[in-house]
Amino acid sequence: MRARLLVVFSVLVGLLVLGLGVPLAGATAAADTSRLFADRLGDTTRFAALAQRAVTDDETGPLTAELARYDEVYGIPAMILDRDGRVLAASRPAPLDPTAARVLLALVGQRSEPPDVIWPWDTAPLLLAEPVLVGGEVRGAAVTVSPTWPARAATLRGWALLAAAGMVALGLAAAAALPLVRWILAPVESLDAGTARVAAAVRAGRGAEPVGDGRGPPELRRLRRHFDQMAAGVTHALESQRSFVADAGHQLRNPLTALRLRLQNVGAALAEPGARVDESLRDEHAAALEETDRLTEVLDGLLALARAEGRPPERAPMRVDPVLTERVDVWDVLAGHEGLRLVRRGPTGLVAQADLDSVVAVLDAVLDNALKYAPPGTEVEIATARVEGDVEIAVRDHGVGIDPDELARATDRFWRSPTQRGRDGSGLGLAIAARAAERCGGELRLDLPEGGGLRVALRLAGA
């Protein structure tokens, strides 16, 4: 952003220099043209005055010698014409066309008007003609043909000075703009850098570090202060939410446990021989137990989600094999009870840069989800791989999976596929896995492999 703003500032200064330089360049060319015209007009008028005697007495010898000396010294051809346009005296043979417009105007008594501006690319000579007056009567014309290179060279020198001055001004402006741009953008850059830190702190459950440092324009300093206030408010709100979820879960766990024990006692009483109870009450009792179990599962998921979002991660090199071996041992009992087989595939010896507890939370949530929806008699595969320097741990089941359009929503809280509404579950498993993956610096990816089922892959940075 600093480079772009500096470029914009330099372009504006360049346009300003150009806007001032173009008129000055035109004025320089006009001034050089005027000086050339005034100088040559004086010479031409002098020759017109000298030609009065030659025209009257028809003595052109001295005048011809004067014109030749002038041409020899200055390289400017000159000639005297009579009233009929015939050459009376000339510095060189046929130096010009006697029928030129200025010559014809001079023969009728009109003096030469200033020419248009002579630009460096105009190579045509400057022709001036002045009438020769004797007793107020036009008796001929004095003509000079001047090369314009002196004026054009002077114009180019003036333009070169203007260009040099413009470049110096542009350089000074750029040098002055750099600290100015730094000062202006200091709050924006600190906001840019601070936003990432604040986002990381919010996800980690830490307090947001202020980004304001007192530099920059007042408006941007106020913006930074407001950003700090907003970040502190968001952090406080999230912390309050997590604390509420954790506290509510802990506070509700004991009443739920007591309620379930009471329902079990009631169930035991209903099961005693000779107990006379309406069968509808037995059904209500079974439904109450199911709802209690479901509520307990939701509370456990909320507590796991709060733990996944609330604890600061501790990333360090982590050997993958011991972690997978431990989790496979833990979940293999449940897999066998459900008629499933846990299978480990892929290379060994991988090391990832991650938070151990978060990785364990991801694996537990994903394995619980896979064992819940995999059909009995199938495999649940845990595969490892190295992908572009990263470490990938994937869990794949062979269940019915979900629709491709539902992949984007599968990690939302409390979301469940319409095809799975009849099964047990709270809709928090993959949400917990996704949050834990973020906290350990990884990425959770879901895809639908060939052969059916769902594949959930945790991508971690290699160590």
N, C-alpha and C positions, 0 to 999 in steps of 0.2 A: 504494500500500500504506500509505503514511504517513497519508493521509486516512482510509482505512478503519479503521486502528487507532485513530486519534484519535476517529472516530465511535463505535467500540466502547467506548473508554474513557469517552467522554462519556455514552453510554447507561448504562453501569454506574454512573457517578457519579449520573446522573439517577435511576436506580432506587434507589440508596442514599438520595438526598435524599427521594425519594417515600416510601420505606419508613419513614424517620424522620418525614417531615412529616405523613403521614396520621394516625398515632397522636397526634402533637402537636396537630393540628387538632381531633381528637376530644376531647382533654383540654381544649383551650381552650374549646370549646363547652360541655363539662360544667362547667367552672369558672364560666363566665358564667351558666349556668343555676342553679348552686348559689348564686351571689351574689344573683341576682334572687329566688330562692325564699326565702333567708334574710331579705332586706330586706322582702319583702311578707309573710312569715310574722310578722315582728315587728310590723308595722302591724296585721295582722289580729288577732293576740293582744291588742294594746293595745285595739282596739275591743271585743273580747270582754270584757275587764276593765271597760271603761267601761259596757258594756251591762248589767252586773249590777244596778245601781241602777234603770235604766229598766225592766228586766224585773220587778223586785220591786215598785217603786212605781208603775209605769205612767206614768212621766214621761219622755216621749221628745223633748220640745222641745230641751233642750240637746244631746242626742245627735245629733239630726237636724242641728242647726247644725254640730256638729263633723264629721259625715260630709260635709256640703256643702262646708265649707272644705277638707277633705282632697281631695275630688274636684276642686274649683276649682284648687287648687295643683298637684296631681300628675296630674290627669286620670284618676284611678282610681275607678270607681264602687264604692260600699260600701253595705251594708245589714245590718240586724239582723232576725232572724227569731225568732218564739217557738217553743215546742216543737212546735206543730202546723204549722209552716212558714208561718205568716202573717207578713207584713211589719209590723214595729213601727216601723222608721225606715229611711230610704233617702236617699242623696245625690241621686238622680234617679229619676223614675218608672220602675218595673219595669225595673231595670238588669240583671236576670238571671233565669234560670229557677230557681225555688226547689226544683225536683225533680231538680236535677243530682246526680250520684253523690256528689261530695264533700260537698254540702250534707246529703244524707240520712245520710251517715256521721257528719258533725259532730253531727246531731240525736240520734244514739245514743251520743255521747260519744267518738268517734274523731277524733284530730287528723289534719291533712293530711299525707300522705307526700310526700317529694320527687318532683317530676315526672320524666318521661323527659327526655333531653337535648333542648333546644330548638335546632333547626337553623335556619340563616338562611332557609330556605324554609317554615318552620312559622309560619303567620300566626294560628293560633288563640290567644285570650287565655289567661292563666294564672288559673284560678279556685282560690281558697283559702278554706277554711271551718274555723273554729275553734269548738268548743262553748262556750256561755256557762254557766258553772257557778255555782250558788248553793248554798252548803252542801254541796257534793259532788254536787248533783243537776243534771242537764242541764235548763236552762230555755229554751234557744234556741241560736242560732248566729250568729256574725259572719262575714260573707262579703265578700271583695274580688275584683274582676275586673280583672286587670292586663294592659295591652298588653305584648307581648313584644319590641317593637322595640328597647328599650335593650339587651337581652341579644343580640338578633340583630345589631345594629350593632356591639356590642363583639366578637362572634365574627368578623364580617367584617373588622374592623380587625386582629384577631389573625391571621386567615388571610392578610390582605394582607402583614403583617409576615413571616409564615412564608414566603410565596411569594417576597418580596423577598430574604429571607435565603437561600432555596434557590437563587434565580437568581445571587446573589452567590457562593454556594458553588460552583455549577456553573461560573460564569465563572472563578473562581480555580482550580478543578480543571482546566479546559480550558487556562488559561494555564500552569499547572504541568505539564500533560501534554504540551504541545507540545515543550519541550526534552527531556522524558523519552522521548517517542516518537522524536524525532530521534536521541537517543543509542542507543536500543534498535535502531532500524532502520539505523543507519549501516553496520554490517557487511553487512546484507542488501542495501542499496542499492549498496554498493561491489561486492558479489558480482554483483549484477544487471548493473551497468555493466562489471565486469571480465570477465564471462563472454563477452560479445560481443568484447571486445578479445583475450581468450585464444583464442577460436575463430578470429578473423581471423589472429592470430599463428601459430596452428598450421597453418592452411591456407597461409599465406605462407612457412612454414618459419623464422619468427623465434622467438626465445626468448619465453616467456610472461612478461608483465609482472606482478609480484606485485600483488594487490588488497588485501592487508592494510595498514591504516594505524594500528593500535593503538587504535582507538575501539570503543566498544560493550561489552556484557556479556562476561564472560570466556568463556562458552560459545560465543557467536557469534565471538569473536576466535579461539578454537581452530578453529572451523569454517572461518574464512578461511585460517588457516595450513594446515589440511589441504587446502583447495582449491588453495592455491598449490603445495603439494607434489605434489598430483595433476596439476595443469597442467604443472608442470616435468617430471614423469615421463612424461606423455603426449607432450609436446614432444620430450623426449629420445628416447623410443621411436620416434616418427615420423621424427625426424631420423636415427636409427640405421638405420631401415628404408630410408629414401631413400638414405642413403649406401651401404648394403649393395647395393641394387639397382643404383645407378650404378657402384659399384666392381665388382660381379660382372659387369655388362654389359661394362664396359671390359676386365676381365680375361679374359672369355670370347671377346671379339671377335677377339683375335689368334689364339688356338688354332683358332677356327672358320675364320678366313681361311686359316690354314696347312692345315687339314684339307681345305678346299674346293680349295685349290691342288693338294694331293696327289691328291685324287680326280680333278681335271681332268687331271693328268699321267697317272694310271692310265687315264683315258678316252682320252687321246691315244694311249697305248701300245696299248690295245685296238683302236683304230681303224686302226692301221698295217696295211698289206697283208701278208697271210700270217700274221697273228697268230692262233694257235690257242687260243681261249678258249671255254669252255662258255657257251652262251647264257644259262644261269641266272645266271652271274656278271655278264654284261652287264646283266641285269635288276636284280640286287642293286646294281650300281654306279649305275644310274640312280636307284634308290630311295634310295640313300645321298645322292646329290646333292640330291634333292628334300627329304629330311629336313634336310640341312644348310641349304638355302635357307630352309626353314620355321623352323628354329631361329634363323637369322640375323634373320628377320623379327620373331620374338618378342622377341629381344634389342633390336632397334631400337625396337620398341614400348615395351618396359620403360624404355629409356633416355629416350625421348620423354616417357613418363609421369612419370618421375623429374624431368626438366627442367620439366615443366608444374607439378609440385607443389612443387618445391624452391626456385625463384627468386622473390624478393619482386617483386610487380608494381609497375610504374611507370606509373600512370594519368595521362594527359594528353590534351588535345584531339587527335584523330586524324582526318585527312581520309580518307574511305573510298575515294574513287575511285582514288588511286594504289596503295593496297594491293590492291584487286581487280584492277586492270590488271596489276600485277606477278604476282599469283598465277595469273591466267588465262594469261599468257604462259608461266609455268613449266609449268603442267599441260596446256596446249594440245597440246604435242608428244605426251605420253602419250595424250591423248584421241584425237588423230588416228591414232596407232598402233593403238588399240583400235576404230577405226571409229566414234568418237563425236564430237559437236560440242558445244563449250562455248559457251553463249549468255549474254550479259549483258543483263539487263532492269532496269527501275526507274529512279527519279529519280537524278540526279547532284548533286554539290555537298553531300552529307551530311557532317556532322562529328559524331563520337561521342567520348565520354569513356571512354577504354579504354587498356589496355596493348597496345602494338603487337605485341610478340613473342607474347603470348598469343593475340591475334586471328589472327595468321599461323598459329600452331599449330592453332587451331580450323579454319581454312579448309583447311589441308593435310590434316588428319585426315578432314574431311567430304568433301572432293573426292576423296581416295584411296578412301574408302568408296563414293562414288557411281560413280566410274569402274570400280570393281571389279565392281559388281553391275548396272550399266546394260547392257541388250542392245545389241549393235552396230547402228549405223544410227539410234540415237535421240539425243535432245538431253539434255544435263545443264545445267540452268538455274541461273544465279546471279542472284538478284533482290534488289534493295534496296527498302526502303520506310520511311516515317516513320509510326510507330504511337504515338499518344497522347504525342507528344514524344520518344519513343525512336527509335532507329535499328535497323532489322532487316535482317540479311543472311541470305538463305535459299538453300540448295542443294537442288535437287530432281532426282531421277532418275526414269526410267520403267521401272524394273525390277519384279520381282515383289513387292517390299516385304516386310513382315512382318505377322503377325496382329495385330489390335488389342490382344489380351491381352498381347502381347509388348513393347509400347511402353515399359512401365515398367521392363523389364529390359534394354532395348537399350543403355544406357550402363554396365552392369555390366562389370567387368573379366573378360576371357576368355569372356564370354557370346556365343554365336552362335545364330542362329535354326536350328531343326532343318531348315528348308528350304534352308539355305545350307551344310550340313555338307560337301558335296562340293567347295566352292570354296576357293580360297586365302584365307588370312586368319588373324589371331591372336586376334581378338575384343577387341582393344585400341583400335581406331580411335575409336569413339564415346566410349569411356571417357576417352581422352586429350582429346577435344574437350570433354566435359563438365567435366573438371577445369580445363582451360585457360579455359573460359568463366567458371567461378567465380572464377578468379584475376584475370581482367580486369574483374570487376564486372558481368558479364553473366549471361544465362540461356540455356540451350540447350533448345529445344523441338522435339519430334518429332511429326509427324502424318502421316496417310495421306491425301493429296489425291485428289480424283476423277481417274480415269484411270489409277490404279495408281502404283506407285513409293513412294518415301519422301521426305519433305520435312524437312530439318533446318534450323531457324532459330536464329540467334544474335541475341538482343535485347540492345542496348547502350544506356546512358543517352546522351541527346543532349547536345551541348555548346553 
